[in-house]
Amino acid sequence: MQRIDNFIGGQHRHSNSERFAAVYNPATGEQTAQVALSSAQEMAEAIAVAHTAFPQWAATSPLKRARVLFRFKELLEKHAPELARLIVAEHGKIYSDALGELTRGLEVVEFACGAPHLIKGEFSAQVGGGVDSHSLMQPLGVVAGITPFNFPAMVPMWMFPVALACGNSFVLKPSEKDPSLALKLAELLQEAGLPDGVFNVINGDKEAVDVLLTDPRIQAVSFVGSTPVAELIYAKASAHGKRVQALGGAKNHAIIMPDADLDMTANALMGAAYGAAGERCMALSVAVAVGDETADQLISRLKPMVEKLRVGPGLVEGTENEMGPVISAEHRDKICGYISQGLAEGADLLVDGRDYRVRGHELGYFVGPTLFDRVRPQMTIYREEIFGPVLAVVRVPDYASAVQLINEHEFGNGAALFTRDGNTARQFEQEVQAGMVGINVPIPVPMAFHSFGGWKRSIFGPLNVHGPDGVRFYTRMKTVTSRWPTGIRSGAEFSMPTLG
């Protein structure tokens, strides 16, 4: 059976660990590999390699660092089909969705290619008599990323391209459920010309993660995952003097106003709720219908679409499926437990995704698309993040009640509004308590040159990922105030000056 180890110091490194986690194909339930769960000592060794590589990379000009990222971008584009198939094999999402994930990660690489501009600092002349002041944006040192299973390409690329562009070295701890993609990214970075040791991948579990949170050589930690784990990582890493951005869970709402285009809205909700089997931190899991008539019309459109959704493996010949399996048998059972609990608590189960079977893939981890109506705020399926293909419709009498519902929820990742009225949309932008807001856009994930992050218990730490916040997170500012005496001036030079 294939064994997955680590990538440290520019080479694949065999782990000495005797602990392993199984890697499965979610569409078949078949174990395809085992991944080594590295020891604390092995994580410390990886950090040491990154620490040694840091000074030379930090001293490399931003222009040259950007050129490495440009070559990495070209290699990502060249190998995109191969990488997408690998995502499908270990995560289960459909092929086109895997390509989309790669594209969104690639956009962050493109943003990071602007390193010479992004970290050029500020300058003020004559702040005093013959005195100038300027700022330097300098790298932190060794930084770490701890990433989830649901986006094995995109989420790591939210982090390391910006970190590398700013001159840091990086240690990535990917999810043990789908670890192979991270190793491929390391190989492509090496092919692009990144010096050995600047980017390292080490697989593991809590034992390895604890080292990242406590080792004094780690200067900053980026994390994406569930809220309880995000909160723990934020507390522990912060207590050890590290910068932390820890993104947690979500319960993303969409308000549907009576004047909304319901055909467009229904289509938008389908992709946002059931794409990637709902395993997205920006999945839209609650539709808040303003008025019973709006809810009835929305349900009349949604229910037949949900029932006809094509569910199956992510790679097929002919017409592509619209939704694949979830990541594991345990997660499948957890989602089905939520569905049963919603039914027991009194919600109307209009489409039931439990006991879903795909012909020829009976052992796969499939949950059918599920639709609830008349969900109330006290119900478990409303309060908790299900992270599966379950859409809950909540009925409210008016717009004010809908906004209050969103603002009172503990999570504040994303929120959307479907309306034709500009005044309502403008009011919603101002008063909704969520970090990312969509107007007739169901999944308002910002482009790479803006920053991604929620509010409330969806994030711990003051800075979001990628965009301007990402640059600020991976640099520290130094301000220089200088006065120079008159110096000796050299003679004329006639050759074209070159930099970098």
C-alpha positions in Angstrom: 0.0 0.0 0.0 1.2 3.5 -0.8 2.8 5.3 2.1 2.8 9.1 2.4 5.5 10.8 4.3 7.0 14.3 4.5 8.8 16.8 2.3 11.6 18.5 4.3 14.7 20.4 3.1 13.8 19.9 -0.6 13.4 16.1 -0.5 10.8 13.5 0.4 11.7 12.4 3.9 10.7 9.0 5.4 9.1 9.4 8.8 10.3 7.2 11.6 6.9 7.2 13.2 5.1 4.0 13.9 1.7 5.7 13.9 -0.3 6.0 10.7 -3.7 7.3 9.5 -5.6 5.7 6.7 -6.3 7.7 3.5 -9.5 6.7 1.7 -11.2 7.3 -1.6 -14.5 8.6 -0.4 -16.4 7.6 -3.5 -15.6 3.9 -3.0 -14.7 3.6 0.7 -11.5 1.9 -0.3 -8.3 2.6 1.6 -5.7 3.9 -0.9 -2.8 4.9 1.2 -1.5 5.4 4.7 0.0 8.6 6.0 2.7 8.7 8.7 1.8 10.7 11.8 5.1 12.4 12.5 6.5 12.7 16.0 7.2 15.9 17.9 10.9 15.3 17.3 10.4 15.1 13.5 8.3 18.4 13.6 11.1 20.1 15.5 13.6 18.9 12.9 11.4 20.3 10.1 11.3 23.6 11.9 15.1 23.6 12.3 15.4 23.1 8.5 13.1 26.0 7.8 14.9 28.2 10.4 18.2 27.5 8.7 16.8 28.3 5.3 15.2 31.6 6.4 18.1 34.1 6.4 19.1 33.5 2.8 15.5 33.6 1.5 14.7 36.8 3.5 17.8 38.4 2.0 16.6 37.5 -1.5 15.2 40.5 -3.3 11.4 40.7 -3.5 11.8 40.7 -7.3 13.5 37.4 -7.3 11.0 35.9 -4.9 8.2 37.0 -7.2 9.9 35.3 -10.1 9.9 32.0 -8.3 6.1 32.5 -7.7 5.6 33.4 -11.3 7.2 30.1 -12.3 5.1 28.3 -9.7 2.0 29.8 -11.2 2.9 28.5 -14.6 3.5 25.0 -13.2 0.2 25.0 -11.4 -1.6 25.8 -14.7 0.3 23.1 -16.5 -0.4 20.4 -13.9 -4.0 21.5 -13.1 -5.7 18.4 -14.5 -3.4 16.1 -12.6 -3.8 18.0 -9.4 -7.5 18.2 -9.7 -7.8 14.4 -10.2 -5.7 14.0 -7.0 -8.1 16.2 -5.1 -11.0 14.2 -6.3 -9.4 10.9 -5.4 -8.7 11.9 -1.8 -11.4 14.4 -1.0 -14.3 13.3 -3.3 -15.5 16.6 -4.7 -16.4 16.6 -8.4 -13.6 17.3 -10.9 -14.9 20.8 -12.0 -15.1 21.9 -8.4 -11.5 20.7 -7.8 -10.4 22.7 -10.8 -12.3 25.7 -9.3 -10.5 25.2 -6.0 -7.1 25.3 -7.8 -8.1 28.4 -9.6 -9.0 30.3 -6.4 -5.7 29.2 -4.9 -3.9 30.3 -8.1 -5.4 33.7 -7.7 -3.6 34.1 -4.4 -0.3 33.1 -6.1 -1.0 35.8 -8.7 -1.6 38.3 -5.9 1.7 37.3 -4.2 3.6 37.8 -7.4 3.2 41.5 -6.7 5.6 41.2 -3.8 7.8 44.1 -4.9 4.8 46.4 -4.7 3.0 44.7 -1.7 6.0 45.2 0.7 7.5 48.4 -0.5 6.6 50.4 2.7 6.1 54.1 3.1 8.2 57.2 2.8 7.9 60.8 4.1 10.5 63.4 3.1 11.5 66.3 5.3 9.7 65.3 8.5 12.3 67.6 10.1 15.2 69.7 8.9 17.1 67.4 6.6 15.3 64.4 8.2 13.4 61.7 6.3 11.3 58.9 7.5 10.6 55.6 5.9 9.2 52.2 6.9 10.4 48.7 6.1 8.1 45.7 6.0 10.3 42.8 7.0 9.6 39.0 7.2 8.9 37.3 10.5 10.9 34.2 10.2 9.5 30.6 10.2 5.7 30.6 9.9 3.3 27.7 9.9 0.0 26.7 8.3 -2.4 24.1 9.6 -5.0 23.3 7.0 -8.3 21.4 6.8 -9.4 18.5 4.5 -12.1 20.4 2.6 -9.7 22.5 0.5 -6.4 20.7 0.2 -5.1 23.1 -2.5 -6.9 26.4 -1.9 -6.5 26.9 1.8 -2.8 26.2 1.9 -2.5 28.6 -1.0 -4.3 31.2 1.0 -1.3 31.1 3.3 2.1 30.1 1.9 2.3 32.2 -1.3 1.9 35.5 0.6 4.2 34.2 3.4 6.9 33.3 0.9 6.5 36.5 -1.1 7.2 38.4 2.1 10.4 36.5 2.7 9.4 33.9 5.4 10.1 30.2 5.4 7.1 27.9 5.8 6.1 24.7 7.5 2.8 23.2 6.3 0.8 20.6 8.3 -2.0 19.5 6.0 -5.0 17.4 6.9 -4.2 13.7 7.3 -7.4 12.9 5.4 -6.1 14.1 2.0 -2.4 14.8 2.4 -1.0 14.1 -1.1 -1.8 17.4 -2.7 0.4 19.3 -0.3 3.4 17.2 -1.3 2.7 17.9 -5.0 2.7 21.6 -4.3 6.1 21.3 -2.5 7.5 19.5 -5.6 6.2 22.2 -7.9 7.7 25.0 -5.7 11.1 23.2 -5.8 10.8 22.9 -9.6 10.0 26.7 -9.7 13.3 27.4 -8.1 12.4 27.8 -4.4 15.5 27.1 -2.3 15.5 23.9 -0.4 14.1 24.2 3.2 12.1 27.3 2.5 8.9 25.3 2.2 8.3 22.1 4.1 5.4 19.7 4.5 5.1 17.5 7.5 2.2 15.2 8.2 0.9 14.5 11.7 -1.8 15.0 14.3 -2.0 16.8 17.6 1.5 15.7 18.7 3.1 17.4 15.7 0.7 20.4 15.9 1.6 21.1 19.6 5.2 21.7 18.5 4.1 24.3 16.0 2.2 26.1 18.7 5.0 26.1 21.3 8.4 26.1 19.5 10.0 29.5 19.9 11.3 29.4 16.3 7.8 29.6 14.9 6.8 33.2 14.7 3.2 32.9 13.3 0.5 30.3 12.9 -2.3 30.3 10.4 -5.2 27.8 10.9 -8.5 26.9 9.2 -10.9 24.4 10.8 -13.6 24.1 13.4 -14.3 26.8 16.0 -13.4 24.7 19.1 -10.0 23.8 17.6 -9.5 27.4 16.3 -10.1 28.8 19.7 -7.7 26.3 21.3 -4.9 27.0 18.8 -5.4 30.8 19.1 -5.1 30.6 22.9 -2.1 28.2 23.0 -0.1 29.8 20.2 -0.8 33.3 21.5 0.3 32.3 25.0 3.6 31.3 23.4 4.1 34.7 21.8 3.1 33.9 18.3 0.9 35.8 15.9 -2.2 33.8 15.1 -5.0 33.9 12.6 -7.4 31.0 13.4 -10.5 30.7 11.2 -13.3 28.6 12.6 -16.8 27.5 11.9 -19.8 29.1 10.2 -23.5 29.1 9.8 -24.0 31.2 6.7 -27.5 32.7 6.1 -29.2 34.1 3.0 -32.2 36.4 3.4 -34.7 36.1 0.6 -36.9 39.2 0.3 -40.4 39.0 -1.3 -39.1 41.0 -4.3 -36.2 38.7 -5.0 -35.9 36.9 -8.4 -36.8 33.5 -7.0 -35.7 31.5 -10.0 -32.2 33.0 -9.8 -32.3 32.6 -6.0 -33.2 29.0 -6.1 -30.4 28.2 -8.5 -27.9 30.2 -6.4 -29.0 28.3 -3.3 -28.5 25.0 -4.9 -24.9 25.5 -5.7 -24.1 27.3 -2.5 -25.8 24.7 -0.2 -24.9 21.5 -2.0 -21.7 22.2 -3.9 -18.7 20.2 -2.5 -21.4 18.3 -0.5 -21.7 21.3 1.8 -18.2 20.8 3.1 -17.3 24.5 2.8 -16.9 27.1 5.5 -18.8 29.4 3.2 -21.5 26.9 2.3 -24.9 28.6 2.5 -26.8 26.4 5.1 -29.7 28.7 6.1 -32.3 30.3 3.8 -34.3 33.0 5.7 -37.5 33.6 3.8 -39.3 36.8 4.5 -43.0 35.9 4.6 -44.8 32.6 4.2 -45.6 33.4 0.5 -41.9 33.9 -0.2 -41.1 30.7 1.6 -43.8 28.6 -0.2 -42.7 29.9 -3.6 -39.0 29.2 -2.8 -39.7 25.7 -1.6 -41.8 25.0 -4.7 -38.7 25.7 -6.8 -36.1 24.2 -4.5 -37.7 20.8 -3.7 -37.8 19.3 -7.2 -34.3 20.6 -7.9 -32.9 19.0 -4.8 -34.7 15.7 -5.6 -33.1 15.7 -9.1 -29.6 16.6 -8.0 -27.0 14.2 -9.6 -25.0 12.6 -6.8 -22.1 10.3 -7.5 -18.3 10.0 -7.8 -16.3 13.1 -8.7 -14.7 11.5 -11.8 -17.1 9.9 -14.4 -17.3 9.4 -18.1 -20.0 11.5 -19.7 -22.2 14.0 -17.8 -20.5 15.1 -14.6 -22.3 14.6 -11.3 -23.3 17.7 -9.4 -22.3 16.5 -5.9 -19.8 13.9 -4.6 -19.4 12.0 -1.3 -18.4 13.5 2.0 -14.9 12.9 3.4 -15.4 9.9 5.6 -17.8 7.3 7.0 -17.6 9.0 10.4 -18.6 12.4 8.9 -21.4 10.8 6.9 -22.8 9.3 10.1 -22.5 12.6 11.9 -24.4 14.5 9.2 -27.2 11.8 9.2 -27.4 12.2 12.9 -28.1 15.9 12.5 -30.8 15.1 10.0 -32.5 12.7 12.4 -32.2 15.2 15.2 -33.8 18.0 13.1 -36.7 15.7 12.4 -37.0 14.8 16.0 -37.0 18.5 17.0 -40.0 19.2 14.8 -38.6 20.6 11.5 -40.3 19.5 8.3 -38.0 17.2 6.4 -38.9 17.7 2.7 -36.0 15.8 1.1 -34.1 13.2 3.2 -30.5 12.4 2.4 -30.0 9.6 4.9 -29.3 6.1 3.7 -28.3 7.4 0.2 -26.8 4.8 -2.1 -25.1 5.3 -5.4 -25.2 2.3 -7.8 -21.8 0.8 -8.2 -20.5 2.8 -5.2 -22.5 1.3 -2.4 -19.5 1.6 0.0 -18.9 5.2 -0.7 -19.5 8.0 1.8 -22.6 9.5 0.2 -25.2 11.7 1.9 -28.0 12.8 -0.3 -29.0 16.5 -0.6 -31.3 17.3 2.3 -33.9 20.1 2.6 -35.7 21.2 5.8 -38.5 23.7 6.1 -39.9 25.5 9.2 -36.6 25.3 11.0 -36.6 27.3 14.3 -33.7 29.1 15.9 -33.6 26.9 19.0 -33.1 23.7 16.9 -29.7 22.0 16.8 -29.7 22.0 13.0 -30.0 25.7 13.0 -27.5 26.5 15.8 -24.6 24.1 14.9 -22.5 23.8 11.8 -23.4 20.6 10.0 -20.8 20.8 7.3 -22.8 18.7 5.0 -25.4 18.9 2.2 -28.3 20.2 4.4 -30.2 23.3 3.7 -32.6 24.7 6.4 -35.4 27.1 5.5 -36.4 29.5 8.3 -39.5 31.6 8.0 -39.6 35.2 9.4 -42.3 37.9 9.1 -40.1 40.8 8.0 -36.6 42.0 7.1 -35.8 43.3 10.6 -36.5 39.8 12.1 -34.2 38.2 9.4 -31.3 40.5 10.2 -31.8 40.0 13.9 -31.6 36.2 13.4 -28.2 36.5 11.7 -26.8 39.0 14.1 -27.7 36.9 17.2 -26.0 33.7 15.8 -22.6 32.9 17.3 -21.0 32.6 13.9 -20.4 35.5 11.5 -18.5 34.2 8.5 -20.8 35.1 5.6 -24.3 36.4 4.9 -26.2 37.1 1.7 -29.3 39.0 0.7 -31.5 38.4 -2.4 -33.5 41.4 -3.4 -34.2 43.8 -6.2 -34.2 46.8 -3.9 -31.0 48.9 -3.6 -32.0 50.6 -0.4 -32.6 47.3 1.4 -29.3 46.0 0.1 -27.4 49.1 1.2 -29.0 48.8 4.7 -28.1 45.1 4.9 -24.4 45.9 4.0 -24.2 48.3 6.9 -26.0 46.4 9.7 -25.4 42.7 9.2 -22.8 41.3 11.5 -20.8 39.1 9.2 -17.3 39.4 7.7 -18.2 38.7 4.1 -21.5 39.9 2.5 -23.1 39.0 -0.7 -25.9 40.9 -2.5 -27.5 38.5 -4.9 -24.3 36.5 -4.5 -24.7 33.3 -2.5 -21.0 32.6 -1.6 -19.3 36.0 -1.2 -15.7 34.8 -1.1 -13.5 37.8 -1.8 -10.9 37.8 -4.6 -7.3 37.3 -3.6 -6.5 41.0 -3.6 -9.1 41.5 -0.8 -8.9 39.6 2.5 -11.0 36.6 3.7 -12.3 36.4 7.2 -15.5 36.4 9.3 -16.7 38.0 12.5 -17.6 36.7 16.0 -16.7 33.1 16.7 -15.8 32.5 13.0 -12.3 33.9 13.5 -9.8 34.4 16.3 -7.1 37.0 15.7 -7.2 40.5 14.3 -5.9 39.8 10.8 -7.7 37.9 8.0 -6.0 35.7 5.3 -4.6 36.8 1.9 -5.0 40.3 0.5 -3.7 43.3 2.4 -4.3 41.6 5.8 -2.2 38.6 4.7 0.7 40.9 3.9 0.4 42.6 7.2 0.2 39.2 9.0 3.4 37.9 7.5 5.5 41.1 8.0 6.5 43.3 10.8 7.0 47.0 10.2 10.1 48.9 11.2 10.2 52.7 10.9 13.5 54.5 10.2 14.2 58.2 10.7 17.4 59.4 9.1 19.6 62.5 8.6 22.7 62.4 6.4 25.6 64.7 6.3 26.8 65.9 2.9 28.7 63.0 1.3 31.3 62.5 -1.4 29.6 62.3 -4.8 30.8 59.8 -7.4 31.3 60.6 -11.0 29.0 59.9 -13.9 27.9 56.3 -14.8 26.7 55.5 -18.3 25.6 51.9 -18.2 21.9 51.0 -17.6 21.4 50.3 -13.9 20.0 46.9 -13.0 18.3 45.7 -9.9 17.4 42.4 -8.3 
